[in-house]
Amino acid sequence: MITDDFKNKNLCKVRTITSFLTLTNDKTTWEEKIKKASLFGGDLAEEFHKNGYEVQSIRIVTNAFGEYLDTSSLKTTKNDMLYLADILQSPSMPDIRIRFAIGEAKSKEEIEMLPYLIKEFGDICNVCVNVPVDNLGIVDKELTLCCAKAVRKIGKITSRGEGNFNFTINYNCKPLIPYFPASYHNSSDEDCFALGMETPDLLVNALQSLDEEPNHNVRMQKSYKIMKDALQYHTTNLIDITNSFEHKYKRRFAGIDTSAAPSKDCSSMVDIYKLLAVPYFGASGTLEASSLLTKVFKSQKGCELIGFSGLMLAVVEDEGLAEATKNNEFDIRALLQYSSVCGIGLDTVPIEGDTPVEKIADICSDTGALAFRLDKPLTVRLFPVPNLKAGNITDFQSGDLCNSAVLAIP
């Protein structure tokens, strides 16, 4: 039964309205396409606001950047990125945070450019690499190693290694993920848009409403139903608002990513685990609870579920997870184990600054093997932190990041 408490729209936020569009190498067309997508996103955000829902950002994701930027050299690529930056900073854009993803890097030469592009362009240079697998289920190790080198380089040349916030290595990820930086768009597909949610506050509120239940299985059944129903109430609302919204620049509504998507500004996923009777994140029972939570996100009805639509464990975007690293309550191998029943892989994990690229590539390969073997989307977003060893505490300055203990890659 959904009570008025669960209907509180402050408990459910729209993390992102993400538009997916194709750009060509005709730069004269960029401004109009980006402006239309931005105006649509801004106006839909206002519609959500009128209906009581906060929208945190609007985002734009393009096709692979090598299809529209002049990547003949780093200099020409930077010149085109400067052109994009000018468009996004235009006074004609909506007065709301606009984040931009330049799609995927496809070649070794493009991957080698990424550290320098991310260092210079930051939040408008979110980018991913999609690594394939061979007939034995072995990921492309050469491409993975190239990505690992980029991760190490970004760690060295950006302040405190924070630039890796903008780069992820994808395994078995489909297009139209609304969250960054795993997002990418295929130029062969039509332009469209999608929604991403932020719901840890809602899930905590739902679980807190339950009475004590000594029987474990009964408690889990009740927990599942109350979270599923509370989330479905708001998912249905968002779908209805979106479908009824008319706009001259509206494109196809691709669907919703129902992942909880924690941040510094909401409850921690750790709070949810504790309400599910797990003593602490990383204790025995964490895997079972992770599986249950994934079922909640996958249970939603009413539109296409896209992207991850699963459990996100982003270590330095979640205050509780970041704190748990300081107490040595879990390690990288545990995160990988939990990914077998949920998502998102190894996300925003700080590692030792001098970690060899071969070790980075090996843990990426393990993640990829899991993703393809279980047919699920997983990503790797590691932060080699300069001059820090396992157990040292980071000193991130980004408003998006929490500080945590550095983890070791075994």
C-alpha positions as CSV (number, residue, x, y, z in Angstrom):
1,M,0.0,0.0,0.0
2,I,1.4,3.4,-1.0
3,T,1.0,6.0,1.7
4,D,1.2,9.7,1.4
5,D,4.8,9.6,2.7
6,F,5.9,7.6,-0.4
7,K,4.1,10.1,-2.7
8,N,6.4,12.9,-1.5
9,K,8.1,14.0,-4.7
10,N,11.1,15.4,-2.8
11,L,12.1,11.8,-2.3
12,C,12.5,11.1,-6.0
13,K,14.6,13.3,-8.2
14,V,15.2,13.3,-11.9
15,R,18.9,13.0,-12.1
16,T,19.0,13.7,-15.8
17,I,17.0,14.4,-18.9
18,T,19.4,13.1,-21.6
19,S,19.1,13.8,-25.3
20,F,20.8,11.6,-27.8
21,L,21.7,13.2,-31.2
22,T,23.9,12.7,-34.2
23,L,26.3,15.4,-35.3
24,T,28.1,15.4,-38.7
25,N,31.3,17.0,-39.7
26,D,29.3,20.1,-41.0
27,K,30.0,22.3,-38.0
28,T,27.4,24.8,-39.2
29,T,24.6,22.4,-38.1
30,W,25.9,21.8,-34.6
31,E,24.5,24.9,-32.9
32,E,21.0,24.4,-34.1
33,K,20.9,20.7,-33.1
34,I,22.4,21.3,-29.7
35,K,20.2,24.3,-29.0
36,K,17.0,22.4,-29.9
37,A,18.0,19.5,-27.6
38,S,18.9,22.0,-24.8
39,L,15.7,23.9,-25.1
40,F,13.7,20.8,-25.0
41,G,15.5,19.5,-22.0
42,G,15.2,22.8,-20.2
43,D,11.4,23.0,-20.9
44,L,10.8,19.4,-19.9
45,A,12.7,20.1,-16.7
46,E,10.4,23.0,-16.0
47,E,7.4,20.8,-16.6
48,F,8.7,18.3,-14.1
49,H,9.3,21.2,-11.7
50,K,5.6,22.3,-12.1
51,N,4.6,18.8,-11.2
52,G,6.8,18.8,-8.0
53,Y,9.9,17.0,-9.3
54,E,13.4,18.4,-9.1
55,V,15.6,17.9,-12.2
56,Q,19.3,18.0,-11.5
57,S,20.8,18.3,-15.0
58,I,20.1,18.0,-18.7
59,R,22.6,16.1,-20.7
60,I,23.4,15.7,-24.4
61,V,25.1,12.6,-25.8
62,T,26.4,12.4,-29.4
63,N,27.5,9.7,-31.8
64,A,31.2,8.7,-31.7
65,F,33.3,11.9,-31.8
66,G,35.5,10.7,-34.6
67,E,32.5,11.0,-36.9
68,Y,32.1,14.7,-36.5
69,L,35.3,16.2,-34.9
70,D,38.4,16.7,-37.0
71,T,40.6,14.1,-35.3
72,S,43.4,14.3,-37.8
73,S,45.5,15.7,-34.9
74,L,45.2,16.7,-31.3
75,K,45.3,20.3,-32.3
76,T,42.4,20.1,-34.8
77,T,40.4,18.0,-32.3
78,K,40.9,20.7,-29.6
79,N,39.8,23.4,-32.0
80,D,36.5,21.6,-32.7
81,M,36.0,21.1,-28.9
82,L,36.5,24.8,-28.4
83,Y,33.8,25.4,-31.0
84,L,31.5,23.0,-29.0
85,A,32.3,24.8,-25.8
86,D,31.3,28.2,-27.2
87,I,28.0,26.8,-28.3
88,L,27.3,25.3,-24.9
89,Q,28.2,28.5,-23.1
90,S,26.0,30.6,-25.3
91,P,23.5,32.9,-23.5
92,S,20.7,31.3,-25.6
93,M,21.1,28.0,-23.7
94,P,18.7,27.2,-20.8
95,D,19.7,28.3,-17.3
96,I,20.4,24.8,-16.0
97,R,23.4,22.6,-15.8
98,I,24.1,21.1,-19.2
99,R,26.5,18.2,-19.3
100,F,27.9,17.0,-22.6
101,A,29.2,13.6,-23.8
102,I,31.1,13.3,-27.0
103,G,30.2,9.7,-27.5
104,E,32.7,6.9,-27.8
105,A,36.3,6.7,-28.8
106,K,36.8,3.9,-31.3
107,S,40.5,3.9,-32.3
108,K,43.8,3.7,-30.5
109,E,44.7,7.2,-31.7
110,E,41.4,8.6,-30.4
111,I,41.9,6.9,-27.0
112,E,45.4,8.4,-26.7
113,M,43.9,11.9,-27.2
114,L,41.4,11.5,-24.3
115,P,43.7,12.5,-21.4
116,Y,44.5,15.8,-23.0
117,L,40.9,16.5,-24.1
118,I,39.5,15.6,-20.6
119,K,42.2,17.8,-18.9
120,E,41.2,20.8,-21.0
121,F,37.5,20.4,-21.4
122,G,36.3,18.5,-18.3
123,D,32.6,18.3,-18.0
124,I,31.8,18.7,-21.7
125,C,34.2,15.9,-22.5
126,N,32.5,12.8,-21.0
127,V,33.6,9.8,-23.1
128,C,33.6,6.1,-23.2
129,V,35.2,3.1,-25.0
130,N,33.2,0.0,-25.8
131,V,35.5,-3.0,-25.6
132,P,34.3,-6.2,-27.5
133,V,34.8,-9.8,-26.7
134,D,36.0,-12.7,-28.9
135,N,34.3,-16.1,-29.5
136,L,35.8,-17.5,-26.3
137,G,34.4,-14.6,-24.2
138,I,37.9,-13.0,-23.8
139,V,37.8,-9.3,-24.0
140,D,40.0,-7.4,-26.5
141,K,43.1,-7.1,-24.3
142,E,45.0,-4.8,-26.6
143,L,42.2,-2.3,-26.6
144,T,41.7,-2.7,-22.8
145,L,45.4,-2.1,-22.3
146,C,45.2,1.1,-24.4
147,C,42.3,2.2,-22.2
148,A,44.3,1.4,-19.0
149,K,47.1,3.6,-20.3
150,A,44.6,6.4,-20.8
151,V,43.3,5.9,-17.2
152,R,46.9,6.2,-15.8
153,K,47.6,9.2,-17.9
154,I,44.4,11.0,-16.9
155,G,45.4,10.3,-13.3
156,K,48.8,11.9,-13.8
157,I,47.8,15.1,-15.7
158,T,44.5,16.1,-14.0
159,S,44.3,17.6,-10.5
160,R,44.3,14.8,-7.9
161,G,43.4,12.4,-10.8
162,E,39.8,13.6,-10.8
163,G,39.7,13.7,-14.6
164,N,38.8,10.0,-14.6
165,F,35.4,11.0,-13.5
166,N,34.8,11.8,-17.2
167,F,36.0,8.5,-18.7
168,T,34.7,4.9,-18.5
169,I,35.5,1.6,-20.1
170,N,32.3,-0.2,-21.2
171,Y,31.7,-3.9,-21.4
172,N,28.5,-5.2,-23.0
173,C,26.9,-1.8,-22.7
174,K,24.1,-0.8,-25.2
175,P,23.6,2.8,-26.4
176,L,21.1,5.2,-24.7
177,I,22.5,5.0,-21.2
178,P,21.3,8.3,-19.7
179,Y,24.1,8.5,-17.1
180,F,27.7,9.7,-17.8
181,P,30.3,8.8,-18.9
182,A,29.0,5.4,-20.2
183,S,26.6,7.2,-22.5
184,Y,26.9,6.9,-26.3
185,H,24.7,7.1,-29.3
186,N,24.9,5.4,-32.7
187,S,24.6,7.6,-35.7
188,S,22.5,4.9,-37.4
189,D,19.8,5.4,-34.7
190,E,17.2,8.2,-34.6
191,D,17.6,11.1,-32.2
192,C,15.7,10.5,-29.0
193,F,15.8,11.2,-25.2
194,A,15.7,9.3,-22.0
195,L,15.4,9.9,-18.2
196,G,17.6,8.8,-15.3
197,M,16.4,8.8,-11.7
198,E,17.9,9.4,-8.2
199,T,15.9,7.5,-5.6
200,P,17.9,6.4,-2.5
201,D,15.9,8.8,-0.3
202,L,12.7,7.1,-1.5
203,L,14.0,3.6,-0.8
204,V,15.2,4.5,2.6
205,N,11.8,6.1,3.4
206,A,9.9,3.0,2.2
207,L,12.0,0.6,4.3
208,Q,11.7,2.7,7.4
209,S,7.9,2.4,7.2
210,L,8.1,-1.4,7.7
211,D,7.4,-2.9,11.1
212,E,10.0,-5.3,12.7
213,E,9.8,-8.7,11.1
214,P,11.9,-11.6,12.7
215,N,11.4,-14.0,9.8
216,H,14.1,-13.2,7.2
217,N,12.2,-14.4,4.1
218,V,9.1,-12.6,5.1
219,R,11.1,-9.4,5.8
220,M,12.7,-9.6,2.4
221,Q,9.4,-10.2,0.7
222,K,7.9,-7.2,2.4
223,S,11.0,-5.1,1.7
224,Y,10.8,-5.9,-2.0
225,K,7.2,-5.1,-2.3
226,I,7.3,-1.8,-0.5
227,M,10.3,-0.6,-2.5
228,K,8.9,-1.8,-5.8
229,D,5.5,-0.1,-5.2
230,A,7.0,3.2,-4.0
231,L,9.3,3.3,-7.0
232,Q,6.6,2.4,-9.4
233,Y,4.4,5.2,-8.1
234,H,7.0,7.8,-9.2
235,T,8.1,6.0,-12.3
236,T,4.5,6.0,-13.5
237,N,4.2,9.7,-12.7
238,L,7.4,10.6,-14.6
239,I,6.2,8.5,-17.6
240,D,2.8,10.2,-17.6
241,I,4.3,13.7,-17.4
242,T,6.7,12.9,-20.2
243,N,4.2,11.3,-22.5
244,S,1.7,14.2,-22.1
245,F,4.4,16.9,-22.6
246,E,4.1,18.5,-26.0
247,H,7.1,20.4,-27.5
248,K,8.1,21.3,-31.0
249,Y,11.6,19.8,-30.5
250,K,10.4,16.6,-28.7
251,R,11.9,13.4,-30.1
252,R,11.2,9.8,-29.4
253,F,11.1,8.9,-25.7
254,A,13.5,6.0,-25.4
255,G,12.7,5.1,-21.8
256,I,13.9,5.4,-18.2
257,D,17.0,4.1,-16.4
258,T,15.5,3.2,-13.0
259,S,18.9,2.8,-11.2
260,A,18.9,4.5,-7.8
261,A,22.0,6.6,-8.8
262,P,23.2,7.8,-5.4
263,S,25.0,11.1,-5.0
264,K,26.5,13.3,-2.2
265,D,23.1,15.0,-1.9
266,C,20.9,12.0,-1.0
267,S,20.9,9.0,1.3
268,S,23.7,6.5,0.9
269,M,23.1,3.0,-0.5
270,V,24.7,1.8,2.7
271,D,21.6,3.1,4.6
272,I,19.4,0.8,2.5
273,Y,21.6,-2.2,3.2
274,K,21.4,-1.6,6.9
275,L,17.6,-1.4,6.7
276,L,17.7,-4.8,4.9
277,A,19.4,-6.1,8.0
278,V,22.9,-6.2,6.6
279,P,25.3,-5.2,9.4
280,Y,27.4,-3.1,7.1
281,F,28.1,-2.9,3.4
282,G,30.6,-5.7,2.7
283,A,29.3,-8.0,5.4
284,S,27.8,-11.4,4.7
285,G,24.3,-10.8,3.3
286,T,25.5,-7.9,1.0
287,L,25.3,-10.1,-2.1
288,E,21.8,-11.3,-1.3
289,A,20.6,-7.7,-0.6
290,S,22.2,-6.5,-3.9
291,S,20.3,-9.2,-5.8
292,L,17.0,-8.1,-4.2
293,L,17.6,-4.4,-4.9
294,T,18.3,-5.3,-8.6
295,K,15.0,-7.0,-8.8
296,V,13.3,-3.8,-7.5
297,F,14.8,-1.7,-10.3
298,K,14.1,-4.4,-13.0
299,S,10.4,-4.7,-11.8
300,Q,9.3,-1.3,-13.1
301,K,6.5,-1.2,-15.7
302,G,5.1,1.4,-18.1
303,C,7.9,2.1,-20.5
304,E,11.2,0.7,-21.8
305,L,13.8,0.2,-19.1
306,I,17.1,1.2,-20.6
307,G,20.7,1.7,-19.6
308,F,21.7,-0.1,-16.4
309,S,18.3,-0.1,-14.6
310,G,20.0,-1.8,-11.7
311,L,22.0,-1.2,-8.5
312,M,24.7,1.5,-8.7
313,L,27.6,1.3,-6.3
314,A,29.6,4.4,-7.1
315,V,32.3,4.4,-4.4
316,V,33.2,8.1,-4.3
317,E,29.8,9.5,-5.3
318,D,28.2,7.9,-2.2
319,E,29.1,9.2,1.3
320,G,28.4,5.8,3.0
321,L,30.4,3.7,0.6
322,A,33.3,6.2,0.8
323,E,33.2,6.0,4.6
324,A,33.1,2.2,4.4
325,T,36.4,2.1,2.6
326,K,38.0,4.0,5.5
327,N,36.8,1.2,7.8
328,N,38.2,-1.5,5.4
329,E,34.7,-3.0,5.0
330,F,35.0,-4.1,1.4
331,D,37.6,-4.3,-1.4
332,I,37.6,-4.3,-5.2
333,R,37.1,-8.1,-5.4
334,A,33.9,-7.7,-3.3
335,L,32.6,-5.0,-5.7
336,L,33.3,-7.3,-8.6
337,Q,31.4,-10.1,-6.8
338,Y,28.4,-7.9,-6.2
339,S,28.4,-6.9,-9.8
340,S,27.5,-10.5,-10.7
341,V,23.9,-9.8,-9.4
342,C,23.6,-6.1,-10.0
343,G,25.7,-3.4,-11.6
344,I,27.5,-1.2,-12.4
345,G,30.9,-2.8,-12.3
346,L,33.8,-0.9,-10.7
347,D,32.6,2.6,-10.6
348,T,34.5,5.7,-9.3
349,V,37.0,3.5,-7.4
350,P,40.2,5.3,-6.2
351,I,43.3,3.1,-6.6
352,E,47.0,3.5,-6.0
353,G,48.6,6.1,-8.2
354,D,51.4,3.9,-9.3
355,T,49.3,0.9,-10.2
356,P,50.8,-0.7,-13.3
357,V,48.7,-0.4,-16.4
358,E,48.9,-4.2,-16.8
359,K,47.1,-4.6,-13.4
360,I,44.5,-2.0,-14.4
361,A,43.9,-3.9,-17.7
362,D,43.6,-7.2,-15.8
363,I,40.9,-6.0,-13.5
364,C,39.1,-4.5,-16.5
365,S,39.3,-7.9,-18.3
366,D,37.8,-9.6,-15.2
367,T,34.9,-7.1,-15.3
368,G,34.5,-7.6,-19.0
369,A,34.4,-11.4,-18.7
370,L,31.7,-11.1,-16.0
371,A,29.7,-8.7,-18.2
372,F,29.7,-10.8,-21.3
373,R,29.4,-14.2,-19.5
374,L,26.3,-13.0,-17.6
375,D,25.0,-10.8,-20.5
376,K,24.8,-7.6,-18.4
377,P,26.3,-4.1,-18.8
378,L,29.3,-3.4,-16.6
379,T,31.8,-0.5,-16.6
380,V,35.1,0.4,-15.1
381,R,35.9,3.9,-13.9
382,L,39.0,3.8,-11.8
383,F,40.9,6.8,-10.3
384,P,44.6,6.3,-9.9
385,V,45.4,8.9,-7.3
386,P,48.9,10.4,-7.6
387,N,51.3,9.7,-4.7
388,L,48.7,7.7,-2.7
389,K,48.9,4.1,-1.5
390,A,46.2,1.7,-0.4
391,G,44.6,3.0,2.8
392,N,45.6,6.6,2.2
393,I,42.7,9.1,2.1
394,T,41.9,11.1,-1.0
395,D,41.6,14.8,-1.1
396,F,39.2,15.3,-4.0
397,Q,38.0,18.9,-4.5
398,S,35.2,18.2,-7.0
399,G,31.8,18.9,-5.8
400,D,30.7,15.6,-7.3
401,L,33.1,13.4,-5.3
402,C,33.4,12.2,-1.7
403,N,36.8,11.4,-0.1
404,S,37.6,7.8,0.6
405,A,40.4,5.4,1.3
406,V,42.4,4.2,-1.7
407,L,41.8,0.6,-2.6
408,A,44.4,-1.8,-4.0
409,I,44.0,-3.9,-7.2
410,P,45.1,-7.4,-6.1
